[in-house]
Amino acid sequence: MLVVVGILIFFFGLLFSIAWHELGHLATAKMFGIKVTEYMVGFGRTIWSRKKGDTEYGLKLIPFGGYIRMIGMFPPKKDEEYGRTASSSPFRAMIDDARQMSAEDVTPEDSHRQFYQRAPWKRIVVMVAGPVMNLILAVGIFAAILMGHGINTPTLTVSSVSECVLPANAPDTQKCPPGAKPSPAAAAGFRPGDRIVEFNGKPFQSWEDLQLEIRQSKGSVPVVVERDGHRETLNAALMQTERPKLNSTSEYETVGFLGLSPTSELVKQDIGGVVSTIGEFVGLTAQKIVELPQRVPDLVSAIFGGERHKDSPVGIVGASRLGGEVLATEQFGVDERVILMFNLLAGVNLSLFVFNMLPLLPLDGGHIAGAAWEWVRRGFAKLVRRPDPGPFDTARLMPLAYAVSLIFIAYSLLVLVADIVNPVTLY
């Protein structure tokens, strides 16, 4: 029952995130006098709508996104507006159809309220407002959690010592098989509760720095620990073994291995810590989005029974299922489960921000790039006293936009199938 409740809560959280994104576009478009005919959450058949002023607000059947419809997204043909002849193209029908759809809601009395007529900077503001709304929501959630609750931060105190060396992909609960080699930490005599003071002659202030040093080290290394109020020096013979790369569960590298796990404690962050942590989240999210094409073989393998990695891409179905799993788990208290769900929702909004800023049509970033190029082109023409080149015709990029859309749809369907037949699990 809790799984279902968690799924529903997270699902509606995602719908709110989509509506919040589109609200950014809507508010700024209206602010600049652009006519908006539709504000919709979802795609496909309309299941509810209400018209207020110029705009129809509604919900559609397929809840995998949303949109607002502004009139005059593309400028008219140059041969119509500037007396020039448009070049022929095998994609001309596709371009003309997009232009016609953009202009079909334009009436004589609204002819001055078209999107393409606004200054490039205003169009940039309208298009960037949607992703920024997701960023604001993500930052607000993360800041509230980081400053009010804190973040689990690993310390230099040992929580557990691995008894033996297991393969990198072995389950955490697997016991040491007969004949397995003891881990370097066990062989050196480490105990839970030891606080690491020095490693190889260097003092450390954080577990992250110590972890990097361990992974880069080889051979016998002296380690000073504080135990029962006094210091002892343990000599650890590090092993070279294959382990997942930091911030990844699917890519491996050969590193130094000791066999320790740290304790962690909740540490509330100040403004500087919040900015730094969210900056790391943004960088990691951007890295994961860049790696999306590399995930295709893993997704295909997962569909046909292969392993589904924990950092595998998920869609709205997979994310909602994770939300249900978080709420239903008994591993944490109720407050920790709620915080985990909000962390997950904030991460989704951060992904929406980064993804939509990619400079590709039909994403917001594609329209931003087109308006920015027009701004530069018009500024240069004014500087060298040449005639105004007019608005940049993004309609000519529609063949590319359709191709990108097909790729996105195919990828989304691939993720959807993987989420259904072999979902990502947290534990």
Order of alpha helices (4+ residues) and beta strands (2+ residues): alpha-beta-beta-alpha-alpha-alpha-beta-alpha-beta-beta-alpha-beta-beta-beta-beta-alpha-alpha-alpha-alpha-alpha-alpha
